[in-house]
Amino acid sequence: MKTRTKKTPSKPKSNSKISSISLNGKQKLNAEELLRLEKEYCSWGDTVHYAEEPKIFERSEGSYLYDIEGKPYFDLQMWYSAANFGYNNKRLAAALKRQIDTLPQLACQYLHREKIELAARIGKANEERFCEKGRVHFNVGGAQAVEDSLKLVRNTTKKSLMFAFMGGYHGRTLGATSITSSYRYRRRFGHFSERAQFVPYPYCFRCPYGKKPDDCGLHCVKQFEKQFETEYNGVWDPKAGESEFAAFYVESVQGTGGYVVPPKNYFVELKKVLDRYKIFLVDDEIQMGFYRTGKMWGIENFDVTPDIMVFGKAMTNGLNPLSGIWAKEHLINPKVWPAGSTHSTFSSNSLGTAVALEVMNMIEEEDFETKIQQKGRYFLAALKDLQKKYKGVIGDVDGLGLALRIEVCKPDGYTPDRELVDRMFQLGMEGNLTAGKKKYGMILDVGGYYKNVFTLAPSFDITKQEIGFALDLLDQLFRKAIG
Ligand SMILES: Cc1ncc(COP(=O)(O)O)c(C=O)c1O
């Protein structure tokens, strides 16, 4: 038998570069030191390393982020539409500070005033909009709220299969990933037995059926309904009068899919089909909710009432990860959705509910609908001028409210040009754009089925002058990137 000689454990090999960085909390590390530590100690599994050279930011205000050297970056994506009401919004910060001084922590099993008032305000807002009584259930993070909505659907129907859109995005927990179209998010994580059946979205610029919006007669809805024609299409049992699919998850305007706006009557026609086959409409408002499209909820632009709604992000202007679901009373009343149906320690945390309540105050005091629609029209008109200047290269611009898109193409006006978009994105991050004698960066978000779309979600407080400024920076980016 081999005997092991007892060795004194050797010291782990020190990485001289890293160990030379003092981490006693007394010295302020510079950007280079922080980036070296980040490379070594942070997981790269999030989205930071999508960028070639990640950037560290230190301050934010209004429409601007400031890097560690104090250089301003004009932000046209506002944290993927989480910070709709501007960075460092003083009124919302004050609400947060007030709550920190009164009830900063409370286990979610107990009640607090702000939670109750917030749920009631959202519930009443939806009663006004949809003439439907409902209830609200809070959680943290968009994907977790999507999970709760899946549980709610499954609880009611006892079914676990869903329809969802190609190009749709609902988050990256396992359940949310199973209804998110991109296989890239599932590939390394085993088999998703309950993966949704993905249905083409009405993306008219690239119609999946090769039709033109003027005379297509909503061919896409007809194609969807065709699945129910016979049991042999695999979704419907005509004898039992039941579908194998419980709900259809939709984003009224696709977010990550490239801020694609559907034809006006698409959802009305789709809802008729869903009602005929007893399939719930679950409306994911996580990115488009809270006035991004000029209405409180994106779906309001399309005249249908969802059965369940999911929201998050801008509900707290990104100051707290509070999220939630709203559902019609018959789906969520205490008889069918009793205590303990779902829970998280942080679900209705008091800091989040206090800020969200202040957001509700703001949107009830000010006419955001008019404001966002006016600014959106002005911005879109400016984008159309830019499109004329870069004919072909900007294949499409469109928008609803302040959810705007620039689809970048090869000079033929149609073939996606992802490389150009990547160059522009990097140039924006480099921060060498100029205005007068000052240097600026630009923060853009890239989306779309071919990653060739700038999805613009500017701050609601953006002024006409700032829109002009943003257009000037975009112009510089196109000029530099095209070369
Ligand atoms: C439409 C939509 N649903 C769900 C999510 C997931 O939300 P979260 O990132 O907060 O988990 C997102 C995030 O971008 C989203 O845009």
The ligand as an SDF file (V2000), in Angstrom:
LIG
                    3D

 16 16  0  0  0  0  0  0  0  0999 V2000
  -39.6040   41.6180  -22.7680 C   0  0  0  0  0  0  0  0  0  0  0  0
  -38.6980   41.1380  -21.6830 C   0  0  0  0  0  0  0  0  0  0  0  0
  -39.0950   40.1460  -20.9000 N   0  0  0  0  0  0  0  0  0  0  0  0
  -38.3250   39.6930  -19.9030 C   0  0  0  0  0  0  0  0  0  0  0  0
  -37.0800   40.2320  -19.6640 C   0  0  0  0  0  0  0  0  0  0  0  0
  -36.2330   39.6960  -18.5390 C   0  0  0  0  0  0  0  0  0  0  0  0
  -36.1630   40.6210  -17.5120 O   0  0  0  0  0  0  0  0  0  0  0  0
  -34.9410   40.5800  -16.4840 P   0  0  0  0  0  0  0  0  0  0  0  0
  -33.7070   40.8540  -17.2790 O   0  0  0  0  0  0  0  0  0  0  0  0
  -35.2500   41.6480  -15.4800 O   0  0  0  0  0  0  0  0  0  0  0  0
  -34.9220   39.2220  -15.8970 O   0  0  0  0  0  0  0  0  0  0  0  0
  -36.6220   41.2570  -20.4740 C   0  0  0  0  0  0  0  0  0  0  0  0
  -35.2870   41.8470  -20.2730 C   0  0  0  0  0  0  0  0  0  0  0  0
  -34.7290   42.5230  -21.0870 O   0  0  0  0  0  0  0  0  0  0  0  0
  -37.4430   41.7270  -21.5170 C   0  0  0  0  0  0  0  0  0  0  0  0
  -37.0620   42.7190  -22.3370 O   0  0  0  0  0  0  0  0  0  0  0  0
  1  2  1  0
  2  3  1  0
  2 15  2  0
  3  4  2  0
  4  5  1  0
  5  6  1  0
  5 12  2  0
  6  7  1  0
  7  8  1  0
  8  9  2  0
  8 10  1  0
  8 11  1  0
 12 13  1  0
 12 15  1  0
 13 14  2  0
 15 16  1  0
M  END
$$$$
